[in-house]
């Protein structure tokens, strides 16, 4: 006659089963992320300008990259009432500004400005400012800490304020988005606006192995994978600005395709946010000239326009 297991045995088996089945999920264990060791000196550019035009939308993206004294960076950052703030790791932190204009044919244009202060060796973010003008006027100021991200949101209270600058907006709200870096396995937290910096600095190693990075979107962390998609011939047509004068580059490049894939990580937010990069939400890729290390195209799906290819139109090289 078969023995019937006791309730205590069943309870132990149930707990063990739950542990084993949950062990493989991202929410129950730390994920494996890359410890970035980037050399910003390998980046040859200080400014990039991309554009795309189709029957449905016109898009322009301008990127600026420079270094700032750590003391100047700390003075520019907002103070977080919670957490231990991420600090500059070198005497000179880096500063990136990305200006994007999206002009759909049947809607009003939207202008977005992202300014990010970060540590160059691991692209860890110190602070971030986002300014939206167009359909929704708002400014968001972020301070990154080891325990989460503090955000101050400013919006115009009425139409009169909407016609003025953000410094006049009086609808203010503070929020804090917590995370557990130890539990999630994140060595540091970066931003989607810095992916081109990361790719430019690490393009040679990306041809051999993928990178896995913790990236904060708007309210939560994402596991962002950067992996090689092989090479692809692309036409190039851009102006190269040098101290000695401008050069018009035209021709074909056997570009390295870097695919960007993102998975939302565990969050206590009611809704899981969708990852985006330069307005793209799906099929995101950056194409890099492996010789010059210049990003020459960004591609993906825009929600309002379908597939868009942002082509490099102008680059300013470092002196």
C-alpha positions in Angstrom: 0.0 0.0 0.0 1.4 3.4 -1.0 2.3 5.8 1.7 0.5 9.2 1.7 3.0 12.0 2.3 2.4 14.1 5.4 1.3 17.8 5.3 4.8 18.8 6.5 6.5 16.9 3.6 4.1 18.5 1.1 4.8 21.9 2.4 8.5 21.4 2.1 8.2 20.1 -1.4 5.9 23.0 -2.4 8.5 25.5 -1.0 11.3 23.8 -2.8 9.4 23.7 -6.1 8.6 27.4 -5.8 12.2 28.2 -5.2 13.4 26.1 -8.1 10.9 27.4 -10.6 11.5 31.0 -9.5 15.2 30.7 -9.6 15.4 31.1 -13.3 13.3 34.3 -13.5 14.9 37.8 -13.7 12.8 39.0 -10.8 14.1 36.5 -8.3 17.8 36.6 -8.9 20.5 39.0 -10.0 21.1 39.1 -13.7 24.5 39.1 -15.4 25.7 42.5 -16.5 28.9 43.8 -18.1 31.4 45.7 -15.9 32.1 48.5 -18.4 35.6 49.8 -18.7 35.3 52.4 -21.4 38.0 54.7 -22.8 36.4 58.0 -23.8 39.6 59.0 -25.5 38.8 56.5 -28.3 35.8 58.6 -29.4 36.9 60.8 -32.3 33.8 63.1 -32.4 32.4 65.9 -30.3 29.2 66.7 -32.3 27.0 64.5 -34.5 23.9 65.5 -36.6 21.5 63.0 -38.0 18.4 63.5 -40.1 15.6 61.5 -41.8 12.8 62.6 -44.1 9.8 60.7 -45.4 6.3 61.4 -46.5 5.1 61.0 -42.9 7.7 62.6 -40.7 10.9 64.7 -40.6 13.4 63.9 -37.8 16.6 65.6 -36.8 18.9 64.6 -33.9 21.9 66.6 -32.8 24.4 65.3 -30.2 27.1 67.2 -28.3 29.7 65.7 -26.1 32.3 67.4 -23.8 34.0 67.2 -20.5 33.4 69.5 -17.5 35.3 69.9 -14.2 33.7 67.7 -11.5 33.1 70.8 -9.3 31.1 72.4 -12.0 29.1 69.3 -12.5 28.3 68.9 -8.8 27.1 72.5 -8.7 24.7 71.9 -11.6 23.1 68.8 -10.1 19.9 68.8 -8.0 20.1 67.5 -4.5 18.2 64.3 -3.8 16.4 64.0 -0.4 16.9 60.2 -0.5 19.8 57.8 -1.2 23.5 58.2 -1.6 24.1 60.3 -4.8 26.4 59.0 -7.5 29.5 61.2 -7.6 32.0 62.1 -10.3 34.7 59.4 -10.3 37.3 61.5 -12.1 38.3 65.2 -11.9 36.5 65.8 -15.2 33.0 64.3 -15.7 31.4 64.1 -19.1 28.3 66.0 -20.4 26.1 64.9 -23.2 23.3 66.9 -24.8 20.8 65.4 -27.3 18.3 67.6 -29.1 15.6 65.8 -31.1 12.9 67.3 -33.3 10.1 65.1 -34.6 7.8 66.8 -37.1 5.0 64.6 -38.3 3.0 65.7 -41.4 -0.4 65.8 -39.7 0.6 66.8 -36.1 2.5 69.6 -34.4 6.3 69.2 -34.1 7.8 68.0 -30.8 11.1 69.1 -29.5 13.0 67.1 -26.9 16.2 68.1 -25.1 18.2 65.6 -23.0 21.2 66.7 -21.0 23.1 63.9 -19.1 26.1 64.2 -16.7 28.0 60.9 -16.4 31.2 59.1 -15.5 33.1 58.2 -18.7 34.6 54.8 -17.7 31.3 53.1 -17.1 28.7 55.6 -18.4 27.1 55.8 -14.9 24.7 58.7 -14.8 25.0 61.5 -12.2 22.1 63.6 -13.3 19.7 64.1 -16.2 17.5 66.9 -17.4 14.7 66.4 -20.0 12.8 69.3 -21.6 9.7 68.6 -23.8 8.2 71.4 -25.9 5.2 70.8 -28.2 2.2 68.7 -27.4 3.3 68.4 -23.8 5.3 71.1 -22.1 7.3 69.7 -19.2 10.8 69.7 -17.7 12.1 66.9 -15.6 15.2 67.1 -13.5 16.8 63.8 -12.2 19.4 62.9 -9.6 20.8 59.4 -9.6 21.6 57.6 -6.4 22.7 54.1 -5.4 19.1 53.5 -4.1 17.1 55.0 -6.9 16.4 58.1 -9.0 14.9 61.3 -7.6 12.8 63.4 -10.1 11.5 66.9 -10.0 8.8 67.5 -12.6 7.8 71.0 -13.7 4.9 71.9 -15.9 3.0 75.1 -16.8 0.0 75.6 -14.6 -2.0 77.4 -17.3 -1.7 78.7 -20.9 0.0 81.9 -19.7 2.8 79.9 -18.1 3.0 77.7 -21.1 4.1 80.7 -23.2 7.0 81.3 -20.7 10.2 79.5 -20.0 10.4 76.5 -17.6 11.8 78.7 -14.8 8.3 80.3 -14.6 6.4 77.1 -14.4 4.7 76.6 -11.0 3.2 73.1 -11.2 6.0 71.2 -9.4 6.0 67.5 -8.2 8.8 65.5 -6.6 9.0 61.7 -7.1 11.5 58.9 -6.2 11.9 55.7 -8.2 13.7 53.1 -6.0 15.7 50.1 -7.2 18.0 47.6 -5.6 21.3 47.4 -7.5 22.7 44.5 -5.4 19.6 42.3 -6.0 19.4 43.2 -9.7 23.1 42.7 -10.2 23.6 46.2 -11.8 27.2 47.4 -11.3 26.0 50.9 -12.3 23.1 52.6 -14.0 23.3 54.3 -17.4 20.9 56.1 -19.7 19.5 55.3 -23.2 20.8 58.7 -24.4 24.4 57.4 -23.7 24.2 54.3 -25.9 25.9 55.9 -28.8 28.7 57.0 -26.5 29.0 53.5 -25.2 28.9 51.9 -28.7 31.5 54.4 -30.0 33.9 53.6 -27.1 33.4 49.8 -27.2 32.7 49.1 -30.9 35.8 46.9 -31.3 34.9 44.6 -28.4 31.2 44.5 -29.5 32.3 42.7 -32.6 33.5 39.8 -30.4 31.0 39.7 -27.5 27.7 41.5 -26.5 27.3 44.0 -23.7 24.6 43.9 -21.1 23.9 47.2 -19.4 21.5 48.5 -16.7 19.6 51.5 -18.2 17.1 53.8 -16.5 14.2 54.8 -18.8 11.7 57.2 -17.4 10.6 55.4 -14.3 12.4 52.0 -14.1 15.4 50.0 -15.1 15.9 48.0 -18.3 18.3 45.3 -19.2 19.8 46.6 -22.5 21.7 44.2 -24.7 24.1 45.5 -27.3 25.1 42.8 -29.8 26.7 42.6 -33.2 24.4 42.0 -36.1 27.2 41.5 -38.6 28.2 44.0 -41.3 26.1 45.7 -43.9 27.1 48.0 -46.8 25.7 51.5 -46.3 25.9 54.7 -48.4 27.4 57.7 -46.6 27.0 61.4 -47.4 28.1 63.7 -44.6 30.3 66.7 -43.8 33.3 66.1 -41.6 34.3 69.2 -39.7 38.0 69.5 -38.8 40.2 72.3 -37.4 41.9 72.3 -40.8 38.7 72.6 -42.7 35.6 70.7 -43.8 35.6 67.5 -45.8 32.6 66.1 -47.7 32.5 62.3 -47.3 30.6 60.2 -49.8 30.7 56.6 -50.8 30.0 53.1 -49.3 31.0 51.8 -45.9 31.0 48.2 -44.7 29.3 49.2 -41.4 29.1 47.1 -38.3 25.5 46.7 -37.2 24.9 46.9 -33.4 21.4 45.8 -32.3 19.8 47.3 -29.2 17.4 45.0 -27.4 15.8 45.9 -24.1 13.9 44.0 -21.4 12.1 45.8 -18.5 13.4 44.7 -15.1 11.4 44.2 -12.0 9.6 47.3 -10.8 7.0 48.4 -8.3 5.4 50.7 -10.9 1.8 49.9 -11.9 2.6 49.8 -15.6 5.8 48.5 -17.2 7.2 51.2 -19.4 8.3 50.6 -23.0 12.0 51.2 -23.8 12.8 53.9 -26.3 15.9 55.3 -27.9 15.8 58.5 -30.1 12.1 57.9 -30.3 12.5 54.4 -31.6 10.6 51.6 -29.8 11.4 48.5 -31.9 14.0 47.0 -34.2 16.6 49.5 -32.9 20.1 49.4 -34.4 23.2 51.6 -34.7 25.6 51.3 -37.6 29.2 52.2 -37.1 32.1 52.6 -39.4 34.7 50.2 -37.8 37.6 52.2 -39.2 36.7 55.8 -38.1 34.5 54.5 -35.2 31.8 57.0 -36.3 28.1 56.1 -35.9 26.8 56.7 -39.4 23.1 55.6 -39.0 20.5 54.9 -36.4 17.4 52.9 -37.4 14.2 51.7 -35.8 10.5 52.0 -35.6 8.8 55.3 -34.7 5.3 54.8 -33.3 3.8 57.5 -35.5 5.8 56.9 -38.7 7.0 53.3 -39.0 10.6 52.5 -39.9 13.0 55.5 -40.0 16.7 55.6 -40.9 18.6 58.5 -39.3 21.6 59.2 -41.5 24.7 61.0 -40.3 24.8 64.4 -42.0 27.5 66.2 -40.1 30.2 65.4 -37.6 32.7 67.6 -35.8 35.9 65.8 -35.0 37.9 66.4 -31.9 41.0 68.5 -32.4 
